[in-house]
């Protein structure tokens, strides 16, 4: 059923007009497809996709890249990650990630939507400013950069701005917060170094919005 009550009953209207309709076609896939929209309509909160890129090192999975590198996943994994950026209205990161990697957060491996502007939410402690040169560069790239000091406040504010999906791209510290506080709805996981090709999979939080 359409969670937006003001736009619901479309099927009934078509049926009343004499048009034959079919329902319950691939219900699970359809429910998954509209999950971000459903959450937003019911809670005014964005759907949170948490991207996690692990590498296997010394019998341990770690989130940090090798020394001197900012990425370690395969070209195909990068395309998947950039496709997720394309589908997101905002990117959530930390000032630690910004300071360490100076990331662009642009969509480069796939064709982006024409004229798409995204919010870039940067989390830090109150006494941690965003690096000025990086901030100026991101604004020139078309991002609307917002500084937050609380992740819950960030998600609520982004929801109030109409953000449907947020992609979390950050290091271990912010990732631990997202996991511990159960803020994610969907996880996009890459694992490099266990086999020739990267392992890539998605998982969805079992908690639901009814």
N, C-alpha and C positions, 0 to 999 in steps of 0.2 A: 504494500500500500504506500501511496505517496505520503511522506511525513509532513509535507507542506499542505496543511488543510485548506488554505486559500486557493490552491491549484489542483486539489484532488477531484475525484469523480469524473475524470476524463473518459475512462472506459465506459462508464454508465451513459455518458452523453452520446458517445459514438453508438452504443447499443440502442439507445432510444431513437437515434436517427436512422436505424435500420441497417447499420453496418455490422457485419459479423466480426467478432473479436475472439481471440484466444488468450487465456491467461495461464499462469503457473508454468511458463516455459522457462526452463533453466533457472528456477527460483534462487538457488544458492549463488550462482554466478551473478544474477541480477542484484541480489542483496549486497554482494561484495562490491559490485560496480558503484552503487549509490551510497556506500558506507560513509565516505567523507561528507557528502551532502546531507545525509540523514543525521549525522552527529551535529553538524553545524545548525541545522534547522531546529533540532530538539534542545541543544545546549548552548548555542552561540559560541562554541569553542571549535577551533580548527582540528582537523585530523592530523595527528602527529606521526610522521614517518621517520624512524630513527635509522640512519645509515651507519652501519658498523663494518669497518674494513680491518680484518685481523690478518696477521702474518704469523706463521709458525716459526718460532725461534727458540732453540734450546729446550725443546719439548714443551713449550708453552705458547699459547695464543696471546699475542700482544697487539695493541692498537697503534703503537708508535712505529713510524717508518724507520728504515735503516739510517744511520748517520749520513748526512749530506743529501738525503732525498726527502721529497714531500709526498710521494706516492709510491706504491709498490704493486698495485694490482695490474692485471692484464689490460690490453686495449679493449677487449670485449667487455670486461667489467666496468671500465671507465665509460663506455657507451651507455651501459645500463644505468650507471650513476647519473650521467648527464641527462638521460631521458627522465629520470626521477626529478631532477632539478627543473626540467622543462614543465613538468606537470604540477610543480609547486608554486604557490603564490608568495611564499616567504621562506627564507633560510634562517635557521637559528644556529648560532655558533657562540664561541666564547672568546674573550679578549686574549686568552692564552694561545688559542689556535691562531688568531690573527697575528699576534706578536711573533709566534714561532715560524709560521709558514707564509704569511702575507698572501693568503689565497684570493683568487679572483672571484670565485663563486659564479662565474658566467657559464652559459650553456655553449659548449664548443664542439663536442663530439657528435652531436645531432643538430638538425635544423631547429632553431627556437621559433616560438610563435612570434609573428611580426608585431613589433611595437609592445611586446610584453614587458611590463615593469614589475619588479618584485621588491618586497620588503626584505631588508637584511637586518635581523635582530641580533645584537651583540650583547652577551651577558658578561658582567664583571662585578667585582666588589665596588663599593662606592668610591674607593680611593684609586681605582684603576682606570685611567682614561683610555679611550680608543686612540691608537697611533694616528697622528694627524695626517701624515702623508698617505697612509692606506685609506683613511676616511675620505680624503679629497679624491683619490683615485676611484673609489667605489661610487661616489656620487657622480663623477664624470661618466662612469660606465652605465649610469641610469638607475642605480639602486636608491631606494629610500631607506637610509640607514638610521636605525633607532637603537639607542643605548638603554638597556634595562639592568636592574640589579636583582630582580627576582623572577624566576622562571614562570611561576604561576601568573604573576602580573603580566608578563610578556605574552603568554598564550591568551589571556583574557583580552588584553588590548588588541592583539592581532585579530582576534575574533570580532571585536567591535569594528574593525576596519574592513570587515568582509573577507578576511583570509580564510579560504576553505581548507587548504592543506599547507602544513609546515614541514619542511625537511630539516632534520637535525643533523648537522655536519660538524662534529667537534671531537676533541680528544677524550682521554680517559676520564678526566674529572667531571666534566659536564655529562658525559655518557653514563657515569655511575649514578648521577642524580636522576637522570631520566629513567633509568632502570629501577632504582630504589624507590622512587616516588610513583612508579607505575604511570608515567605520563605518556608513554607511547601507545599508539593504536596498531601500528604496523612496523615491522623491522625488516630492513633490507640488509642482508648479511653477506659479506664476501670473506672468503678464507683463502689466503695465498700461502703456498709453500708445502702443502700436504701432498699434492700430486702435481702432474704436469700443468693442468689447467686449474684456474681458480674454481673454488666451490662457491656457488651463489644460490641463495634461497631466500624466500620471504616467510615470515610468520606473522600471525595476527593475534592480538590480545584476546583472551577468551572472554573477558568482561564485555558486556554488550550495553547498548543504549536502547532502551525500550520505551 
